[in-house]
Amino acid sequence: MAIASTAGGASRGMTREEKKVIFASSLGAVFEWYDFYLYGALAGAIGLTFFNSFPESTRYIFTLLVFAAGFIVRPFGALVFGRIGDLVGRKYTFLVTILIMGLSTFLVGLLPGSETLGILAPILLIALRMLQGLALGGEYGGAATYVAEHAPDDRRGFYTSWIQTTATLGLFLSLIVILIVQNSVSKEAFSAWGWRIPFLVSAILLGISVWIRLSLSESPTFLRMKEEGKSSKAPLSEAFGQWKNAKIAILALFGLTAGQAVVWYNGQFYALFFLANVLKVDAQSVNIMIAIALALGTGFFVFFGWLSDKIGRKPIIMAGLALAVVTTFPLFKALTWAANPALATAQQNTRATVTAAPGDCNFQFNPTGTRVPLTSCDIATDFLAKNSVPYDIVATAAAGTPATVKVGNETVTSYDAKAAGDKKAASDAAFKKAVNLSLQEGGYPLKRAASKVADQKLDAFVAANPELKLDAAAIRAGEKTAVPTDQAIKDKVLTKDEAAGATEVTVYSIPASGAFSMFADPAQVNWAKVIGILFILVLYVTMVYGPIAAILVEMFPTRIRYSGMSLPYHIGNGWFGGLLPAIVFAFSAYKGDIYYGLWYPVVVAAVTLIIGMIFVRDTLGTDLHTKT
């Protein structure tokens, strides 16, 4: 192949060979990010399939942490594949990573759920997620290094910025595919099996990506280094065991990638989670909003990459961090008012007060996803957090007394799970119903699902729900359905004992009488404002992420470049960024404030801003071919 890279020459147009390199590297990376983001975008359906034995609040955190598991292992993938890339070459290494990623994703689409495999199902899911994370740990460094080593010195920011678009384009592609499937099948079918289709479709993308990458040749800079006999025989020990190189990796992590990561994941992934699970906007609308914001913002990755070739990488990254630090809280508060004004108004006017005995309230962070709230205070705060209700904890109750929840003028007594014993389910239902009625009275946007009630239980149901003012005789005179007893038992309409040997059961569907759920009224969602706020968050992402590949590549010498840049990048993005959704959600739940967890990305970004401004030097103008 023709070596199109130049060092220190005059600016010129992009050659055909360079376009092929960028396209092939970017397409493969888009595919890998598509695979990786499918899990995050489909977390709800995946949680129901693999973690349906857990309570809803626990399922949220467990599902997010399995998503994070793929991020946690990314630095290890950076070490494994970074070493291979510096020893064997860039091309073949990221060819292996795409095969691992693609096959792992395809298998997720085929994996039976916990109802079929029991505990083995989530174990296998975690294993596949970790394989995805390992592969992604080797992919980014390979693609960025490969493109950078083909680029002219004065256009490296522009060339590598195309790689930076791949994460957003991968997320965008995953959302588009999901929306197509969602619009092609019913909600029930999508939850049951439709969510698997985007994973299975990835096999087609895998074949295309592998075919294109096989047509590429090795990096000219790497080949030149090998011919000159300057390659490293132990890239990991040289990159991280020698202080002159290790300090570069440390600065790259704490002065660049840690802050870049939290801005990125806060703006793209947590914003999606916040809209769907905190503000209760329906998932399909959230996906459309995010897709539009990404479509509007993606071009700015390339713009800021191009701009970094003019004014430097560091000024743009630092400006993005500074803007995120200053505006994160105002933007998310504005997002609440735009997406669910009824919830925002209720939060402003009605706070809950949890009064509990000292020691009854515990920190709600649940890293394993298996901890179930047991004390009366934990049960109360867990429920309020799940429903996005702000609350204050007052630890003034007498020892041994259950916690109470006060909403407006109503006070509801919680329960201790251990003390409730076999009455736990009934106590839980009574507590949640009473609190929900108080929240509804306080202006919170709650709706009730329809109830399916067997004729044998209708009188008791009417008596238990006096607020509905139901008339049992009128219900019996209305529409009814004859349901086979086995099906009624399966649907938990009644028990086998309650059926008393009957072969059919008469079932009534009573609207607005069942379980409560917080929701965002579609008619009140301000789409323009929500998309505008999401666009601003994406714009910050493009500022910190657009020039990051160029500056990382230019910080390390060729002989250890793949290993050196990959590890700090994936520690920053895999750990600081990947764990962000679970950390933010858990700390918000602990404090009783949906915004409190945002201190995590703000503080990390602020620390990175300070370290970066003081210690990180700009790398604009670096000649990679002489930096071996």
Residue pairs with C-beta under 8 A, 6 or more apart in sequence:
1 17
1 217
2 15
2 17
3 220
4 15
4 17
4 18
4 150
5 18
5 149
5 150
5 151
5 152
5 220
5 221
5 625
6 12
6 152
6 153
7 152
7 153
7 623
7 624
7 625
7 626
8 153
8 154
8 623
9 152
9 153
9 154
10 154
11 152
11 154
11 155
12 152
14 22
14 155
14 159
17 150
18 150
18 151
18 159
20 215
20 216
21 146
21 147
21 150
21 216
22 147
22 159
22 162
22 163
23 212
24 212
24 213
24 215
24 216
25 94
25 143
25 146
25 147
25 163
26 143
26 162
26 163
26 165
26 166
26 169
27 208
27 209
27 212
28 94
28 98
28 139
28 143
28 209
28 212
28 213
29 139
29 140
29 143
29 163
29 166
29 167
29 170
30 166
30 169
30 170
30 173
31 98
31 101
31 102
31 170
31 202
31 205
31 206
31 208
31 209
32 97
32 98
32 101
32 102
32 135
32 136
32 139
32 166
32 170
33 136
33 166
33 167
33 169
33 170
33 171
33 174
34 170
34 171
34 173
34 174
34 177
34 202
34 205
35 101
35 102
35 104
35 105
35 132
35 170
35 199
35 202
36 70
36 101
36 132
36 133
36 136
36 170
37 170
37 171
37 174
37 269
38 105
38 108
38 174
38 178
38 198
38 199
38 202
39 46
39 66
39 67
39 70
39 108
39 129
39 132
40 67
40 269
40 272
41 171
41 174
41 175
41 178
41 272
41 287
42 178
42 195
42 198
43 63
43 64
43 67
43 273
44 63
44 276
44 283
45 190
45 191
45 195
46 63
46 125
46 195
47 59
47 60
47 62
47 63
48 59
48 191
49 113
49 114
49 121
49 195
50 66
50 113
50 114
50 121
50 122
50 125
51 58
51 59
51 62
51 63
51 114
51 122
51 369
52 59
52 113
52 114
52 115
53 114
54 62
54 369
54 370
55 372
56 386
57 373
57 382
57 383
57 385
57 386
58 366
58 369
58 370
58 371
58 372
59 369
60 277
60 386
60 585
61 366
61 369
61 582
61 585
61 586
62 366
62 368
62 369
62 370
63 369
64 273
64 581
64 582
64 585
65 367
65 368
65 369
65 582
66 122
66 125
66 126
66 129
66 369
67 129
67 578
67 581
68 578
68 579
68 581
68 582
69 126
69 129
69 130
69 133
70 129
70 130
70 132
70 133
70 136
70 578
71 133
71 573
71 574
71 575
71 577
71 578
71 579
72 133
72 574
72 575
72 578
72 579
73 130
73 133
73 134
73 137
73 574
74 133
74 134
74 136
74 137
74 570
74 573
74 574
74 578
75 137
75 567
75 570
75 571
75 574
75 575
76 134
76 137
77 97
77 133
77 134
77 135
77 136
77 137
77 138
77 570
78 137
78 138
78 141
78 563
78 566
78 567
78 569
78 570
78 571
79 137
79 236
79 563
79 566
79 567
80 134
80 137
80 138
81 93
81 94
81 96
81 97
81 134
81 135
81 137
81 138
81 139
81 141
81 142
81 562
81 566
82 138
82 141
82 235
82 236
82 239
82 562
82 563
82 564
82 566
82 567
83 235
83 236
83 563
84 93
84 96
84 138
85 93
85 94
85 138
85 141
85 142
85 145
85 562
85 563
85 566
86 231
86 232
86 235
86 559
86 560
86 561
86 562
86 563
87 231
87 232
87 233
87 235
89 218
89 219
89 222
90 142
90 145
90 146
90 149
90 218
90 219
90 222
90 562
91 146
91 213
91 216
91 217
91 218
91 219
93 138
93 142
93 562
94 138
94 139
94 142
94 143
94 146
94 213
95 210
95 213
95 214
96 138
97 135
97 136
97 138
97 139
97 142
98 135
98 139
98 206
98 209
98 210
98 213
99 206
99 210
100 131
100 132
100 134
100 135
101 131
101 132
101 135
101 136
101 139
102 202
102 203
102 205
102 206
102 209
102 210
103 206
104 128
104 129
104 131
104 132
104 135
105 128
105 132
105 199
105 202
105 206
106 199
106 200
106 202
106 203
106 206
107 128
108 125
108 128
108 129
108 199
109 196
109 197
109 198
109 199
109 200
109 202
110 196
110 200
111 121
111 124
111 125
111 128
112 121
113 121
114 121
114 122
117 124
133 574
136 570
137 566
137 570
137 574
138 566
140 163
140 566
140 569
140 570
141 562
141 563
141 565
141 566
141 569
141 570
142 562
143 163
143 166
144 160
144 163
144 549
144 552
144 553
144 565
145 219
145 553
145 561
145 562
145 565
146 219
147 159
147 160
147 162
147 163
147 549
148 156
148 159
148 160
148 549
148 550
148 553
148 554
148 624
149 219
149 220
149 221
149 222
149 553
149 558
149 561
149 624
150 159
150 219
150 220
150 221
151 158
151 159
151 160
152 159
153 621
153 622
153 623
153 624
154 309
154 621
155 309
156 309
156 550
156 553
156 554
156 624
157 305
157 306
157 307
157 308
157 309
157 313
157 546
157 547
157 550
157 620
158 302
158 305
158 306
158 309
159 305
160 305
160 549
160 550
160 553
161 301
161 302
161 304
161 305
161 306
161 308
161 546
161 547
161 549
161 550
162 301
162 302
162 305
163 549
164 301
164 305
164 542
164 545
164 546
164 548
164 549
165 298
165 301
165 302
167 264
167 268
167 545
168 268
168 294
168 297
168 298
168 301
168 538
168 541
169 294
169 298
171 268
171 269
171 290
171 294
172 291
172 294
172 295
172 298
174 198
175 287
175 290
175 291
175 294
176 291
177 197
177 198
177 201
178 195
178 198
178 287
179 284
179 287
179 288
179 291
181 190
181 194
181 195
181 197
181 198
182 190
182 194
182 284
182 287
184 194
185 194
221 558
221 624
221 625
222 558
224 625
225 231
225 558
225 559
225 628
228 628
230 558
230 559
230 628
231 559
232 238
232 559
232 560
235 559
235 560
235 562
235 563
235 564
236 563
238 245
238 559
238 560
239 245
239 246
239 249
239 556
239 560
239 563
239 564
239 567
240 246
240 249
240 563
240 564
240 567
245 556
245 557
245 560
245 564
248 555
248 556
248 564
249 564
249 567
249 568
250 568
251 555
251 611
251 615
251 616
252 552
252 555
252 565
252 568
252 569
252 616
253 568
253 571
253 572
254 607
254 608
254 611
255 608
255 611
255 612
255 615
255 616
256 317
256 548
256 551
256 552
256 568
256 572
256 608
256 612
256 616
257 548
257 552
257 568
257 569
257 571
257 572
257 573
257 576
258 571
258 572
258 576
258 604
258 607
258 608
259 321
259 544
259 604
259 605
259 606
259 607
259 608
259 609
259 612
260 317
260 320
260 321
260 544
260 545
260 548
260 572
260 573
260 608
261 572
261 573
261 576
261 577
261 578
261 580
262 576
262 577
262 580
262 600
262 601
262 604
262 605
263 320
263 321
263 324
263 540
263 541
263 544
263 545
263 601
263 605
264 541
264 544
264 545
264 573
264 577
265 573
265 577
265 578
265 580
265 581
265 601
266 324
266 328
266 537
266 580
266 584
266 598
266 601
267 324
267 537
267 538
267 540
267 541
268 290
268 294
268 537
268 538
268 541
269 580
269 581
270 580
270 581
270 584
270 601
271 290
271 335
271 534
271 537
272 286
272 287
272 290
273 581
273 585
274 332
274 335
274 594
275 281
275 286
275 289
275 290
275 335
275 339
275 530
276 282
276 283
276 286
277 585
278 388
278 588
278 594
279 335
279 336
279 339
279 340
279 343
279 388
279 520
280 340
280 343
280 388
280 445
280 517
280 518
280 519
280 520
281 289
281 339
281 340
281 520
281 525
282 519
282 520
282 522
285 522
285 525
289 527
289 530
289 531
289 534
290 534
292 531
292 534
293 531
293 534
293 535
293 537
293 538
294 538
296 531
296 535
296 538
297 535
297 538
297 539
297 541
297 542
298 538
298 542
300 538
300 539
300 542
300 543
300 546
301 542
301 545
301 546
302 546
303 542
303 546
304 316
304 542
304 543
304 546
304 547
305 546
305 547
305 550
307 316
307 547
308 316
308 546
308 547
308 550
308 551
308 620
309 620
312 618
312 620
313 547
313 548
313 550
313 551
313 554
313 618
313 619
313 620
314 551
314 612
314 616
314 617
314 618
315 618
316 543
316 544
316 546
316 547
317 543
317 544
317 547
317 548
317 551
317 612
318 609
318 612
318 613
319 543
320 540
320 541
320 542
320 543
320 544
321 544
321 605
321 606
321 608
321 609
321 612
322 609
323 540
323 543
324 540
324 544
324 601
324 602
324 605
325 602
325 605
325 606
325 609
327 536
328 598
328 601
328 602
328 605
329 595
329 598
329 602
331 533
331 536
331 537
332 595
332 598
333 595
334 529
334 533
335 530
335 533
335 534
336 343
336 344
336 347
336 594
337 344
338 525
338 526
338 529
338 530
338 533
339 520
339 525
339 526
339 530
340 445
340 520
340 521
340 524
340 525
341 524
341 526
342 443
342 444
342 445
342 520
342 521
342 524
343 388
343 444
343 445
343 518
343 520
345 443
346 439
346 442
346 443
346 444
346 445
347 388
347 389
347 390
347 594
349 442
349 443
350 407
350 408
350 439
350 442
350 443
350 444
351 389
351 390
351 391
351 392
352 384
352 389
352 390
352 391
352 392
352 405
352 406
352 407
352 439
352 592
353 391
353 392
353 394
353 405
353 406
354 361
354 377
354 380
354 381
354 384
354 391
354 392
354 393
354 394
354 403
354 404
354 405
354 406
354 592
355 394
355 395
355 396
355 397
355 403
355 404
355 406
356 376
356 377
356 380
356 393
356 394
356 395
356 397
356 403
356 404
357 377
357 395
357 397
357 398
357 399
357 400
357 401
357 403
358 395
358 399
359 395
360 375
360 376
360 377
360 378
360 395
360 397
360 403
361 375
361 377
361 378
361 381
361 393
361 395
361 403
362 375
362 377
362 378
363 590
364 373
364 378
364 381
364 382
364 385
364 586
364 589
364 590
365 583
365 586
365 587
365 590
366 586
367 582
372 417
373 379
373 381
373 382
373 417
374 416
374 417
374 418
375 403
375 416
375 417
376 402
376 403
376 414
376 415
376 416
377 393
377 403
377 414
379 403
379 414
379 415
379 416
379 417
379 428
379 431
380 403
380 404
380 405
380 414
380 431
380 435
381 391
381 393
381 589
381 592
382 589
383 431
383 432
383 435
384 391
384 405
384 435
384 592
385 588
385 589
385 592
386 589
387 439
387 444
387 518
388 518
388 594
389 407
389 439
389 444
389 592
390 592
390 593
390 594
391 405
391 592
392 592
393 592
397 403
397 404
402 413
402 414
402 415
402 416
403 413
403 414
404 411
404 412
404 413
404 414
405 411
405 412
405 414
405 435
405 438
406 412
407 435
407 438
407 439
407 441
407 442
408 438
408 441
408 442
410 434
410 437
410 438
410 441
412 431
412 434
412 435
412 438
413 431
414 431
415 424
415 427
415 428
415 431
417 424
420 427
420 428
432 516
433 516
436 446
436 516
437 467
439 446
440 446
440 516
444 518
445 518
445 519
445 520
445 521
446 516
446 517
446 518
446 519
447 512
447 516
447 517
447 519
448 512
448 513
448 514
448 515
448 516
448 517
449 512
449 514
449 515
449 517
450 509
450 510
450 511
450 512
450 513
450 514
451 461
451 509
451 510
451 513
451 514
452 491
452 493
452 507
452 508
452 509
453 461
453 493
453 507
453 508
453 510
454 488
454 493
454 494
454 498
454 505
454 506
454 507
455 476
455 480
455 505
455 506
455 507
455 508
456 494
456 498
456 499
456 500
456 505
457 494
457 498
458 472
458 475
458 476
458 508
459 472
461 470
461 510
461 513
462 468
462 470
462 471
462 472
462 475
465 513
468 512
468 513
470 510
470 513
475 508
475 510
476 508
478 508
479 508
479 509
480 506
480 507
480 508
481 506
481 507
481 508
481 509
482 504
482 505
482 506
482 507
483 491
483 493
483 504
483 505
483 506
483 507
484 503
484 504
484 505
485 499
485 502
485 503
485 504
485 505
488 494
488 499
488 505
488 507
489 495
489 496
489 499
493 505
493 507
494 505
499 505
548 569
550 619
551 618
551 619
552 565
552 568
552 569
553 561
553 565
553 624
554 619
554 622
554 624
554 627
555 564
555 565
555 619
556 564
556 565
557 564
557 627
557 628
558 624
558 625
558 627
558 628
559 628
576 604
580 600
580 601
583 597
583 600
584 597
584 598
584 600
584 601
585 597
586 597
587 596
587 597
587 599
587 600
588 594
588 595
588 596
588 597
588 598
590 596
591 597
